């Protein structure tokens, strides 16, 4: 028996949303942006709300300018996973890959992924005290990451070597704002990275290591035809 899968939207907003519109689709998918356009390939079909940003052959182009960002309209649930592939220049001040932090200083609500002034990647979660993990130096090379957050734990898995960092969360403070890609809400957390994001997908719940590994393989397959070979 032949089975066909729709893998593109043909840039036609009048076409119905396909629940199999991406190889990254799972029943738990909340948003799937393959960054060829603002289209969400999850069952929700909520496009990115773009401000000052464009796409090129590799993905969403981020310029590090305040106010130039992409709003997902997604308020993160208590437990979630984000899969993303990106590259970023090393910034002079920490720059956001994505953020829902509503405050300028702790205690924060929500979470963020950022690139530090050393080229490391950090994930912070609103809690008392603020929870988080930070990698060794990675940028400016392309890399994939899986971020998971539960009521008690934050993890960050690096796609190239499957190295996994884990941090404890106490007194979790849930998000009040939707996740913004390449920006945020309050200074100094409102400046995005200068670079590109090739894929960004969010899922409800903490995905298993096996599922994350499978999604990484699929992200590599999505990016390879664009000339981006992910390790």
C-alpha positions as CSV (number, residue, x, y, z in Angstrom):
1,X,0.0,0.0,0.0
2,X,1.3,3.4,-0.9
3,X,1.3,6.2,1.7
4,X,1.8,9.8,0.8
5,X,3.0,12.5,3.2
6,X,2.5,16.2,2.7
7,X,5.8,18.0,3.4
8,X,5.3,21.5,2.2
9,X,2.6,24.2,2.2
10,X,3.4,25.6,-1.3
11,X,3.1,29.1,0.4
12,X,-0.6,28.9,0.0
13,X,-2.4,30.1,3.2
14,X,-5.8,28.7,1.8
15,X,-4.6,25.1,2.0
16,X,-5.9,23.2,5.1
17,X,-3.3,22.4,7.8
18,X,-2.0,18.9,7.4
19,X,-1.2,17.0,10.6
20,X,1.6,15.2,8.7
21,X,3.1,18.4,7.3
22,X,6.5,17.8,8.8
23,X,8.7,14.8,9.6
24,X,9.0,16.5,13.1
25,X,5.3,16.1,13.8
26,X,4.3,14.2,16.9
27,X,0.9,14.1,18.7
28,X,2.5,16.3,21.4
29,X,3.7,19.0,18.9
30,X,2.7,22.6,19.9
31,X,4.6,24.4,17.2
32,X,6.8,23.3,14.3
33,X,8.7,26.0,12.3
34,X,11.0,24.7,9.6
35,X,11.9,28.3,8.9
36,X,11.3,28.4,5.1
37,X,8.4,30.7,6.0
38,X,6.4,31.7,9.0
39,X,4.3,28.5,8.7
40,X,3.6,26.3,11.7
41,X,3.4,22.7,10.6
42,X,1.9,21.4,13.8
43,X,-1.8,20.7,14.0
44,X,-2.4,24.1,15.5
45,X,-1.2,26.0,12.4
46,X,-0.2,29.2,14.3
47,X,2.3,31.2,12.1
48,X,5.1,33.1,13.5
49,X,4.4,36.8,14.0
50,X,7.4,38.5,12.4
51,X,8.8,41.9,13.3
52,X,11.7,43.1,11.1
53,X,13.0,39.6,10.2
54,X,13.2,37.7,6.9
55,X,14.1,34.2,5.7
56,X,16.9,33.0,3.4
57,X,17.9,29.6,2.0
58,X,19.1,28.4,5.4
59,X,16.3,29.7,7.7
60,X,15.2,32.6,9.8
61,X,17.8,35.4,9.6
62,X,18.2,37.2,13.0
63,X,20.0,40.6,13.1
64,X,20.4,41.2,16.9
65,X,18.3,44.4,16.7
66,X,15.9,45.1,19.6
67,X,12.3,44.6,18.3
68,X,13.3,42.4,15.4
69,X,11.9,39.1,16.5
70,X,9.4,36.4,15.9
71,X,6.5,35.7,18.3
72,X,5.3,32.1,18.5
73,X,2.1,33.0,20.4
74,X,2.9,29.9,22.6
75,X,2.9,30.1,26.4
76,X,5.0,27.2,27.5
77,X,3.1,24.5,29.5
78,X,4.5,23.2,32.8
79,X,6.4,20.5,31.0
80,X,7.8,21.0,27.5
81,X,10.6,20.2,25.1
82,X,12.1,22.5,22.5
83,X,14.2,21.2,19.6
84,X,16.2,23.8,17.6
85,X,19.0,24.2,15.2
86,X,20.9,27.5,14.9
87,X,24.1,29.4,14.6
88,X,25.0,32.7,16.2
89,X,27.8,35.2,16.3
90,X,29.4,35.5,19.7
91,X,27.6,38.6,21.2
92,X,29.0,41.4,23.4
93,X,26.1,40.8,25.8
94,X,24.0,37.7,26.2
95,X,21.6,37.3,23.3
96,X,18.4,35.4,23.2
97,X,17.7,32.4,21.0
98,X,14.2,32.4,22.5
99,X,12.7,33.8,25.6
100,X,9.5,34.3,27.6
101,X,11.1,36.0,30.6
102,X,8.7,38.8,31.7
103,X,11.0,40.5,34.1
104,X,14.3,42.4,33.8
105,X,15.7,40.8,37.0
106,X,15.1,37.8,39.1
107,X,12.9,36.3,40.3
108,X,11.9,35.5,36.7
109,X,8.9,33.8,35.2
110,X,9.1,31.6,32.1
111,X,12.4,30.5,30.5
112,X,15.0,31.4,27.9
113,X,17.8,30.0,25.8
114,X,20.6,32.4,25.2
115,X,24.2,32.7,23.8
116,X,26.7,34.1,26.2
117,X,29.6,36.5,25.6
118,X,31.9,33.4,25.6
119,X,30.0,31.6,22.9
120,X,28.3,29.2,25.3
121,X,24.6,28.3,25.2
122,X,22.6,28.8,28.4
123,X,19.1,27.8,29.4
124,X,17.5,29.6,32.3
125,X,14.2,28.8,34.0
126,X,12.2,31.1,36.2
127,X,12.3,29.7,39.8
128,X,13.5,30.6,43.3
129,X,16.5,30.6,42.8
130,X,16.7,30.9,39.0
131,X,17.5,27.5,37.6
132,X,19.7,26.8,34.6
133,X,22.5,25.0,32.7
134,X,25.3,26.3,30.5
135,X,27.4,24.5,27.9
136,X,31.0,24.9,27.0
137,X,31.9,27.2,24.1
138,X,29.9,26.2,21.0
139,X,29.1,29.2,18.9
140,X,29.5,30.4,16.1
141,X,29.1,27.0,14.5
142,X,25.7,25.4,13.6
143,X,24.4,23.1,16.3
144,X,21.2,21.4,17.4
145,X,19.8,21.4,20.9
146,X,17.0,19.8,22.9
147,X,15.8,21.8,25.9
148,X,13.4,20.1,28.3
149,X,11.7,21.6,31.3
150,X,9.6,20.0,34.0
151,X,8.5,21.2,37.5
152,X,11.7,19.9,39.0
153,X,14.3,19.6,36.2
154,X,15.8,21.4,33.2
155,X,18.0,19.6,30.7
156,X,19.9,20.6,27.6
157,X,21.1,18.0,25.1
158,X,23.6,18.9,22.4
159,X,23.0,17.2,19.0
160,X,26.5,16.7,17.9
161,X,27.7,14.5,20.8
162,X,24.4,13.9,22.8
163,X,26.1,15.5,25.8
164,X,23.4,16.2,28.4
165,X,23.4,18.8,31.1
166,X,20.8,18.7,34.0
167,X,19.8,21.3,36.5
168,X,17.4,21.2,39.5
169,X,14.4,23.4,39.6
170,X,12.8,24.5,42.9
171,X,10.0,27.0,43.2
172,X,9.2,27.0,39.5
173,X,7.6,30.3,38.3
174,X,5.5,29.5,35.2
175,X,5.5,31.7,32.1
176,X,3.2,34.7,31.8
177,X,4.3,35.6,28.3
178,X,4.5,33.7,25.0
179,X,7.9,32.5,23.7
180,X,9.6,35.0,21.4
181,X,12.3,33.7,19.0
182,X,15.3,36.1,18.5
183,X,14.2,38.6,21.2
184,X,12.3,39.1,24.4
185,X,10.4,41.5,26.6
186,X,12.5,43.4,29.0
187,X,16.1,44.8,28.8
188,X,18.6,43.2,29.0
189,X,16.7,40.1,27.8
190,X,15.1,41.6,24.7
191,X,18.1,41.4,22.3
192,X,18.2,38.4,20.0
193,X,21.1,36.5,18.6
194,X,22.8,37.6,15.3
195,X,22.7,34.5,13.2
196,X,20.2,32.0,11.8
197,X,17.7,29.5,13.0
198,X,17.0,26.6,10.7
199,X,14.4,24.7,12.8
200,X,12.4,25.4,16.0
201,X,9.8,23.0,17.3
202,X,8.1,22.8,20.7
203,X,6.3,19.8,22.2
204,X,4.2,19.3,25.3
205,X,5.9,17.1,27.9
206,X,9.4,15.9,28.4
207,X,10.4,13.8,25.4
208,X,12.4,10.7,25.9
209,X,16.1,10.5,24.9
210,X,15.2,8.1,22.1
211,X,12.6,10.5,20.7
212,X,15.0,13.4,20.8
213,X,17.6,11.3,19.0
214,X,15.1,10.5,16.3
215,X,14.1,14.2,15.9
216,X,17.8,15.2,15.7
217,X,18.2,12.8,12.8
218,X,15.2,14.4,11.1
219,X,16.4,17.9,11.6
220,X,19.7,16.9,9.9
221,X,17.7,15.7,7.0
222,X,15.7,18.9,6.8
223,X,18.9,21.1,6.9
224,X,21.1,19.1,4.6
225,X,19.4,20.2,1.3
226,X,20.0,23.8,2.5
227,X,23.7,23.2,2.5
228,X,23.8,23.1,6.4
229,X,25.5,19.9,7.5
230,X,24.7,19.5,11.2
231,X,27.2,17.4,13.3
